[in-house]
């Protein structure tokens, strides 16, 4: 009888261990090309606070000095830029799962598709499909996290994202996400500052009267 009980307990423990291992192995891996930034962000996450606001994007967001702009524009919040140089929409779900999910952000602003359009990696429907997968992953992990989809700007590489941005806005509406149009930033002499100022109201829980009037 004693041997039977021990065997039964051992079997159950073994099942639990296997289940845990399977769960870890099912986590999507971040591609090697992003390894340096992934390692840096994971280290920074040790001192980051939960329930902050996270920026996730490619080159444009990655080059944005978000913390300096936050201070200069007098915006009081916990803001973390977890964008990657050359990040594609297809790789964004792995980045979110490995770098951002454990931060439990209250809000995440996403600007993807820039790299895909520049390099011709994916068609617009394929990029939108990757967006859908990312949104589903965020909602599965934390249903309370607010999602803001940010339009892609024209840039010096010559991309014309008008049709893509229309599809992004439609996607946001279908998935009950906010849509932030920052297309006007490219024509400004300081695009990153202009973009941040346009995004500022999406980072707040409430908007000011002047910001509301600008939306009309």
C-alpha positions as CSV (number, residue, x, y, z in Angstrom):
1,X,0.0,0.0,0.0
2,X,2.8,2.4,0.9
3,X,4.6,1.8,-2.4
4,X,1.4,2.4,-4.3
5,X,0.8,5.7,-2.6
6,X,4.3,6.9,-3.3
7,X,4.1,5.9,-6.9
8,X,0.8,7.7,-7.3
9,X,2.2,10.9,-5.8
10,X,5.3,10.7,-8.0
11,X,3.2,10.2,-11.1
12,X,1.1,13.3,-10.3
13,X,4.3,15.4,-9.7
14,X,5.7,14.1,-13.0
15,X,2.6,15.2,-14.8
16,X,2.8,18.7,-13.3
17,X,6.4,19.0,-14.3
18,X,5.7,18.0,-17.9
19,X,2.8,20.4,-18.1
20,X,5.0,23.3,-16.8
21,X,7.8,22.4,-19.3
22,X,5.3,22.2,-22.2
23,X,4.0,25.7,-21.2
24,X,7.5,27.2,-21.3
25,X,8.4,25.5,-24.6
26,X,5.3,26.9,-26.2
27,X,6.4,30.5,-25.6
28,X,7.4,32.0,-28.9
29,X,11.1,32.8,-29.2
30,X,12.3,36.3,-30.1
31,X,14.4,36.0,-33.3
32,X,18.2,36.3,-32.9
33,X,18.4,39.7,-34.7
34,X,16.6,41.3,-31.7
35,X,18.7,39.5,-29.0
36,X,20.7,42.5,-27.9
37,X,17.7,44.8,-27.4
38,X,15.7,42.0,-25.8
39,X,18.5,41.4,-23.3
40,X,18.7,45.1,-22.5
41,X,14.9,45.5,-22.0
42,X,14.6,42.4,-19.8
43,X,17.3,43.9,-17.5
44,X,15.5,47.2,-17.5
45,X,12.2,45.5,-16.7
46,X,13.7,44.5,-13.3
47,X,13.3,48.1,-12.2
48,X,10.2,49.0,-14.2
49,X,6.9,49.5,-12.5
50,X,3.8,47.5,-13.4
51,X,0.7,49.2,-14.9
52,X,2.8,51.7,-16.9
53,X,2.4,52.8,-20.5
54,X,4.5,51.0,-23.1
55,X,5.5,52.0,-26.6
56,X,6.0,49.1,-29.0
57,X,7.1,49.8,-32.5
58,X,9.9,49.7,-35.1
59,X,12.4,52.3,-36.2
60,X,10.3,55.5,-35.7
61,X,9.3,54.6,-32.1
62,X,12.7,53.1,-31.4
63,X,14.4,56.4,-32.2
64,X,12.0,58.5,-30.2
65,X,13.5,59.9,-27.0
66,X,10.3,59.2,-25.1
67,X,11.5,59.8,-21.6
68,X,13.1,63.2,-22.5
69,X,9.9,64.2,-24.3
70,X,7.8,63.1,-21.4
71,X,9.7,65.4,-19.1
72,X,9.9,68.3,-21.5
73,X,6.2,68.2,-22.2
74,X,5.3,67.9,-18.5
75,X,3.7,64.5,-18.8
76,X,3.5,62.6,-15.5
77,X,3.3,58.8,-16.0
78,X,5.4,55.7,-16.0
79,X,6.4,55.4,-19.7
80,X,8.5,52.7,-21.1
81,X,9.8,52.4,-24.7
82,X,10.1,48.8,-25.7
83,X,10.5,49.4,-29.4
84,X,13.0,47.5,-31.6
85,X,15.1,48.6,-34.6
86,X,13.7,46.9,-37.7
87,X,10.9,45.1,-35.9
88,X,8.4,43.4,-38.2
89,X,4.8,42.9,-37.5
90,X,5.2,39.2,-37.7
91,X,7.8,39.2,-34.9
92,X,5.9,41.5,-32.6
93,X,3.9,38.8,-30.8
94,X,7.1,37.1,-29.6
95,X,8.5,40.5,-28.5
96,X,5.3,41.2,-26.5
97,X,5.3,37.8,-24.9
98,X,8.9,37.8,-23.9
99,X,9.6,41.5,-23.1
100,X,6.3,43.3,-22.3
101,X,3.7,40.9,-21.0
102,X,5.3,40.5,-17.5
103,X,5.3,44.3,-17.2
104,X,1.4,44.2,-17.1
105,X,1.0,47.6,-18.8
106,X,-2.2,49.5,-18.3
107,X,-1.9,50.8,-21.9
108,X,0.2,49.8,-24.9
109,X,0.7,52.0,-28.0
110,X,1.6,50.0,-31.1
111,X,3.1,51.3,-34.3
112,X,4.1,48.5,-36.6
113,X,4.2,47.9,-40.4
114,X,6.9,50.5,-41.1
115,X,9.7,48.0,-41.6
116,X,7.4,45.6,-43.5
117,X,6.3,48.3,-46.0
118,X,9.8,49.7,-46.5
119,X,11.4,46.3,-47.2
120,X,8.4,44.6,-48.9
121,X,8.4,41.8,-46.4
122,X,4.7,41.4,-46.2
123,X,1.5,42.5,-48.0
124,X,-0.9,44.8,-46.2
125,X,-3.3,41.9,-45.5
126,X,-0.4,39.9,-44.0
127,X,0.7,42.8,-41.8
128,X,-2.9,43.2,-40.6
129,X,-3.1,39.5,-39.8
130,X,0.0,39.8,-37.6
131,X,-1.6,42.8,-35.9
132,X,-4.7,40.6,-35.2
133,X,-2.4,37.9,-33.6
134,X,-0.7,40.5,-31.4
135,X,-4.0,42.0,-30.2
136,X,-5.3,38.5,-29.4
137,X,-2.1,37.7,-27.5
138,X,-2.4,41.0,-25.5
139,X,-6.1,40.4,-24.7
140,X,-5.4,36.8,-23.7
141,X,-2.7,37.8,-21.3
142,X,-4.5,40.9,-19.9
143,X,-8.0,41.9,-20.9
144,X,-7.8,45.2,-19.0
145,X,-4.8,46.5,-21.0
146,X,-5.9,49.3,-23.3
147,X,-4.5,49.1,-26.8
148,X,-3.8,52.1,-29.0
149,X,-2.9,51.5,-32.7
150,X,-0.8,54.2,-34.1
151,X,-0.7,55.1,-37.8
152,X,2.5,54.8,-39.8
153,X,4.1,58.1,-41.1
154,X,5.6,58.8,-44.4
155,X,9.4,58.8,-44.2
156,X,12.5,59.4,-46.3
157,X,12.4,55.9,-47.6
158,X,9.4,56.9,-49.8
159,X,6.7,54.7,-48.3
160,X,3.1,55.8,-48.9
161,X,1.1,54.3,-46.0
162,X,-2.3,55.9,-46.7
163,X,-4.1,52.6,-47.6
164,X,-2.3,50.8,-44.8
165,X,-3.4,53.4,-42.3
166,X,-7.0,53.1,-43.5
167,X,-6.8,49.3,-42.8
168,X,-5.2,50.0,-39.4
169,X,-8.1,52.3,-38.4
170,X,-10.6,49.7,-39.5
171,X,-8.7,47.1,-37.5
172,X,-8.8,49.3,-34.4
173,X,-12.5,49.9,-34.8
174,X,-13.2,46.1,-35.3
175,X,-11.2,45.2,-32.2
176,X,-12.3,48.0,-29.9
177,X,-8.9,49.7,-29.8
178,X,-8.1,53.4,-30.0
179,X,-6.6,54.7,-33.2
180,X,-4.0,57.5,-33.1
181,X,-3.4,59.3,-36.4
182,X,0.1,60.9,-36.3
183,X,0.5,61.2,-40.1
184,X,1.0,64.9,-39.7
185,X,4.2,64.4,-37.9
186,X,6.3,63.7,-41.0
187,X,5.9,67.2,-42.4
188,X,7.1,68.8,-39.1
189,X,10.8,69.8,-38.7
190,X,10.9,67.6,-35.5
191,X,8.7,64.6,-36.3
192,X,9.4,62.7,-33.1
193,X,8.3,65.8,-31.0
194,X,5.2,66.3,-33.1
195,X,4.3,62.6,-32.9
196,X,4.7,62.5,-29.1
197,X,2.6,65.6,-28.7
198,X,-0.1,64.0,-30.8
199,X,0.1,60.8,-28.8
200,X,0.1,62.6,-25.4
201,X,-3.7,62.6,-25.1
202,X,-3.8,58.8,-25.8
203,X,-1.6,58.2,-22.8
204,X,-3.9,60.0,-20.4
205,X,-6.9,58.6,-18.7
206,X,-8.7,61.9,-19.3
207,X,-8.1,64.5,-22.0
208,X,-8.1,68.3,-21.6
209,X,-10.6,70.7,-23.1
210,X,-8.1,71.9,-25.7
211,X,-7.2,68.4,-26.7
212,X,-10.9,67.6,-27.1
213,X,-11.4,70.6,-29.3
214,X,-8.5,69.5,-31.5
215,X,-10.2,66.2,-32.1
216,X,-13.2,67.9,-33.7
